[in-house]
């Protein structure tokens, strides 16, 4: 595929589990992403409280050499925002809903910056 062509990408949230007592973590989700017929299942998508908002964060792993938390999946911003908005809608439709003012998908540069910060 050339760089100037487009692809159809759809997603379905196949699982959403609320989490309590885990700091900023609000819920964990499973998202099925369809890239023109190639389906990728992303498990462990984190819904977190981030600076007074609800944010979607891709699953992360700890780099064994540096100890830094690194995103395991890097999504295009448009897809990340769409998934974050759908997760927010799903959480607000469920009992015990979360009502925070904005929904964001944290940009990858900020995630990397946060990962390098001491936790």
Secondary structure, 3 states (H helix, E strand, C coil): CCCCCCCCEEEEEEEEEECCCCCCEEEEEEEEEEECCEEEEEEEEEEEEECCEEEEECCEEECCCCCCEEECCCCCHHHHHHHHHHHHHHHHHCCCCCCCCCEEECCHHHHHHHHHCCC
